[in-house]
């Protein structure tokens, strides 16, 4: 991800499908190669220079890694953009108990808006970056299908007809369309898993934190502190993510990085007030423990009692 961020930006700007798997270890730099972390949340959400925002999936166990791999390739072709599957080393290296993966033989890939030879033959001219449907997603072609489907791929500024431009209005029209396309992916990514347990408090997590958080929820309930739970599974955030945060006076954001990157993303991308999001962080490289979550919630409850 670090070394290829320039090409990620090229794929974003030229609207080329791609799928990237990032199994997060500790950082920065080489960090601790065999230890787990969730330190690439911001890096993948906004990878490359300039204004970019990417679609990211967050599997919670090895089973979801397989399921989301299929989903990622469909999303990449549907939205014609890089897709990140963001796992962590706890999931990638350790033994987990999860549902047996079952392949659906009826599955057919979602190629998105791809013009075939017949459609191209009927067209007077094909323009790769022309948004006909108004949803921000342009039709594309596959190499060799029809001579009319050939086009020049550029990562530089281009207008909606694919021509190089340094005209401000033409450039803004294209990058605004791409932004609208990515924002539209919020309803296509996997929605959050929400468990209402009758609590006034909320707990938010993603990825390999799930099992430890679930144990913490049971232990907190035994102490008379029920809490609702939301596991985020995709970015841009589905509408349900903001609804959950706005529906709780306090939400504890559990993550495995030093700088509270998930909390930052939630602050940037939702209307949830920052002061209602409290960080629970564990970033020493070991898998998250339920005790870390329980102790953080208990300390906060005692302080604000």
JODA-V534607 format. One record per pair of residues at least 12 apart in sequence whose C-alpha atoms are under 8 Angstrom apart, sorted by the first residue. I is the first residue (numbers start at 0). J is the second residue. If there is no record, write none. Layout:
{{I;J} {I;J}}
This chain:
{{0;21} {0;43} {4;46} {4;47} {4;48} {5;47} {5;48} {7;46} {7;47} {7;81} {8;46} {8;47} {8;48} {8;51} {8;154} {9;153} {9;154} {10;80} {10;81} {10;154} {11;51} {11;80} {11;81} {12;153} {12;154} {12;155} {12;174} {12;177} {13;152} {13;153} {13;154} {14;79} {14;80} {15;79} {15;80} {15;81} {16;75} {16;76} {16;78} {16;79} {16;80} {16;81} {16;82} {17;72} {17;75} {17;76} {17;79} {17;80} {17;81} {17;82} {18;71} {18;72} {18;75} {18;81} {18;82} {18;83} {18;84} {19;81} {19;82} {19;83} {19;84} {20;83} {20;84} {20;85} {20;86} {21;83} {21;84} {21;85} {21;86} {21;87} {22;85} {22;86} {22;87} {22;88} {22;91} {23;35} {23;36} {23;37} {23;38} {23;39} {23;85} {23;86} {23;87} {23;88} {24;36} {24;37} {24;38} {24;87} {24;88} {24;284} {25;37} {25;38} {25;282} {25;284} {26;38} {31;284} {33;88} {34;88} {34;89} {34;284} {34;285} {35;87} {35;88} {35;89} {35;284} {35;285} {35;286} {36;87} {36;88} {36;89} {36;255} {36;256} {36;282} {36;283} {36;284} {36;285} {37;87} {37;254} {37;255} {37;256} {38;255} {38;256} {38;257} {38;260} {40;85} {40;260} {40;261} {41;260} {41;261} {41;264} {43;55} {43;83} {44;234} {52;178} {52;181} {53;80} {53;81} {53;82} {53;83} {53;181} {53;234} {53;235} {54;81} {54;82} {54;83} {54;181} {54;184} {54;188} {54;233} {54;234} {54;235} {55;82} {55;83} {55;84} {55;85} {55;233} {55;234} {55;235} {56;71} {56;82} {56;83} {56;84} {56;85} {56;188} {56;189} {56;232} {56;233} {56;234} {57;84} {57;85} {57;86} {57;205} {57;206} {57;231} {57;232} {57;233} {58;84} {58;85} {58;86} {58;205} {58;206} {58;207} {58;232} {59;86} {59;90} {59;205} {59;206} {59;207} {59;208} {59;209} {59;232} {60;90} {60;95} {60;97} {60;206} {60;207} {61;90} {61;91} {61;95} {61;97} {62;97} {62;98} {62;99} {62;100} {64;84} {64;86} {65;100} {66;100} {67;84} {68;84} {71;83} {71;84} {73;108} {73;109} {73;110} {73;111} {74;109} {74;187} {74;188} {76;109} {76;110} {76;111} {77;109} {77;110} {77;111} {77;112} {78;111} {78;136} {78;180} {78;181} {78;184} {79;136} {85;206} {86;206} {86;207} {87;206} {87;207} {89;207} {89;286} {90;207} {112;136} {112;137} {112;138} {112;139} {113;138} {113;139} {113;140} {113;141} {114;138} {114;139} {114;140} {114;141} {115;140} {115;144} {115;145} {116;144} {116;145} {119;145} {119;147} {119;148} {120;145} {120;147} {124;147} {125;147} {125;148} {126;150} {126;159} {126;160} {126;161} {127;139} {127;150} {127;159} {127;160} {127;161} {128;158} {128;159} {128;160} {128;161} {128;173} {129;159} {129;160} {130;159} {134;179} {134;180} {134;183} {135;176} {135;177} {135;178} {135;179} {135;180} {136;177} {136;180} {156;170} {157;169} {157;170} {157;173} {158;170} {158;172} {158;173} {159;172} {159;173} {181;235} {182;235} {184;235} {185;233} {185;234} {185;235} {185;236} {185;237} {185;238} {186;237} {186;238} {188;232} {188;233} {188;234} {188;235} {188;237} {189;232} {189;233} {190;231} {190;232} {190;233} {190;236} {190;237} {190;239} {191;229} {191;230} {191;231} {191;232} {191;233} {191;237} {191;239} {191;240} {192;229} {192;230} {192;231} {192;232} {193;227} {193;228} {193;229} {193;230} {194;227} {194;228} {194;229} {195;226} {195;227} {195;228} {196;225} {196;226} {196;227} {196;228} {197;225} {197;226} {197;227} {198;224} {198;225} {198;226} {198;227} {199;225} {199;226} {199;227} {199;247} {199;248} {199;249} {200;225} {200;226} {200;227} {200;247} {200;248} {200;249} {200;250} {200;251} {201;226} {201;227} {201;228} {201;229} {201;243} {201;244} {201;247} {201;249} {201;250} {201;251} {202;226} {202;227} {202;228} {202;229} {202;250} {202;251} {202;252} {202;253} {203;228} {203;229} {203;230} {203;231} {203;250} {203;251} {203;252} {203;253} {204;229} {204;230} {204;231} {204;252} {204;253} {204;254} {205;230} {205;231} {205;232} {205;253} {205;254} {206;230} {206;232} {207;286} {207;287} {208;253} {208;254} {208;255} {208;286} {208;287} {209;230} {211;287} {211;288} {211;289} {212;288} {212;289} {212;292} {213;289} {214;289} {215;289} {215;290} {215;292} {215;293} {216;293} {218;293} {219;293} {229;243} {235;268} {236;268} {241;269} {241;270} {241;271} {244;271} {245;270} {245;271} {248;275} {249;275} {249;276} {249;277} {250;275} {250;276} {250;277} {251;276} {251;277} {251;278} {251;279} {251;296} {252;276} {252;277} {252;278} {252;279} {253;278} {253;279} {253;280} {253;292} {254;278} {254;279} {254;280} {254;281} {255;280} {255;281} {255;282} {255;287} {256;280} {256;281} {256;282} {257;280} {257;281} {257;282} {259;278} {259;280} {262;276} {262;277} {262;278} {279;291} {279;292} {279;295}}
